Amino acid sequence: MIVNLPLVLLRKSVGVRCKMVKIGNIQLPDFPLLLAPMEDVSDPPFRAVCKDNGADLMYTEFISSEGLIRDAIKSRKKLDIFEYERPVGIQIFGGDEDSLAMAAKIVEVTNPDLLDINFGCPVKKVALKGAGAGVLKDIDLMVRLTSAVVKATSLPVTVKTRLGWDDKTRNIEEVAERLQDVGIQALAIHGRTRTQMYKGEADWTLIGKVKNNPRIKIPIFGNGDIDSPEKAVEYKNRYGVDGIMIGRAAIGYPWIFNEIKHFIKTSEHLPPPTIEDRLFVCRKHLNKSIEWKNPVVGINEMRRHYANYLKGLPNIKEFRNKLVTLTTEEEINAVFDEIAKTYGCYEFEKTPIELVNYHEKCPVE
Ligand SMILES: Cc1cc2nc3c(=O)[nH]c(=O)nc-3n(C[C@H](O)[C@H](O)[C@H](O)COP(=O)(O)O)c2cc1C
């Protein structure tokens, strides 16, 4: 559903285009497309294939500030970033000023382009412990936490959050103004409340209002449910945001970034990725997984991605079953060769990208 905005807002939003977007000293292209931070998804191997396919700014998965301070191996590993990824942001979460400030200093040493604070994670283990979207219940606390991070680091600090805690407290306009006042340099807004989790459709009306608030000078990035070039252009024009952040649509379909860029430029669609394109991404993702982790873990973690990359191929099940049991890169690449031979001339149809309702079974309270 596309909600109609008052015409005046619409005109204003259309009129602000054609400018480069800056976050601190980071120069992004006009209307940048951002890869959303996604736990267990947006790791370096996945980011590598998204970068190849047009993502302009990427984020790590969220990292616990407490975990970083405790030197937890899992949290530390998530700090890995590579030169070819730039610009890249590291995202942290937490509910304590001192911990967040200390985590910011640890992050700074790894030299990302920016540091992002997560005030949007809805899952119980985070939100009900007063971090992530839990902070949306207490805007004064959110301001203090943000201010502590801004003061602790010389990196540009950005925030990613939701519209509010629930339908009665959709306070993103106040949040945006107050966070800008304490020094954040960009804001990404997911058009849902915390209690919505992933249900219903993202509502971009308030995102548009924040963007068109004359007090707001920082870039505003819209996020939620973008799954096609048409929708990206529609929302770009309707809500006037400075750029769009894409999460689920990129899972198994990193081509979404270049497809949107091409459509913005030409109003025409790129052809769907060929079997060669898909296998190239599979090989690279696998190779990077092995390089980043190790052969055993890398090959294991890659298994969940094949179904997505090879979606739409008739009778692919047998190959897929092989891919998820093999244990060496050579064997897996040999199956990719077989797939290339079998489906070399296959013409993919343009099919809508399916957005999974994550956390569907996750209790809200
Ligand atoms: C598997 C998964 C993991 C996520 N992990 C994070 C995270 O670590 N940090 C964060 O800010 N948002 C996280 N999100 C939320 C996304 O960044 C994004 O806001 C949300 O998926 C809506 O965008 P989309 O409709 O384009 O997917 C996650 C989403 C998914 C699906």
The ligand as a Gaussian input file, in Angstrom:
#p B3LYP/6-31G(d) Opt

LIG

0 1
 C       17.843000     -11.684000       9.316000
 C       17.778000     -10.262000       9.721000
 C       18.688000      -9.744000      10.613000
 C       18.663000      -8.395000      10.977000
 N       19.633000      -7.897000      11.792000
 C       19.690000      -6.547000      12.002000
 C       20.794000      -5.973000      12.683000
 O       21.749000      -6.645000      13.077000
 N       20.776000      -4.626000      12.866000
 C       19.737000      -3.834000      12.436000
 O       19.768000      -2.618000      12.619000
 N       18.701000      -4.371000      11.787000
 C       18.661000      -5.692000      11.539000
 N       17.649000      -6.206000      10.787000
 C       16.629000      -5.307000      10.244000
 C       17.028000      -4.830000       8.825000
 O       18.207000      -4.081000       8.879000
 C       15.911000      -3.996000       8.176000
 O       15.660000      -2.885000       8.985000
 C       14.616000      -4.771000       8.027000
 O       14.850000      -6.066000       7.504000
 C       13.630000      -4.025000       7.110000
 O       14.188000      -3.821000       5.847000
 P       13.800000      -4.749000       4.582000
 O       12.316000      -4.743000       4.461000
 O       14.511000      -4.112000       3.427000
 O       14.295000      -6.113000       4.905000
 C       17.657000      -7.549000      10.453000
 C       16.725000      -8.083000       9.558000
 C       16.781000      -9.402000       9.181000
 C       15.775000      -9.910000       8.198000

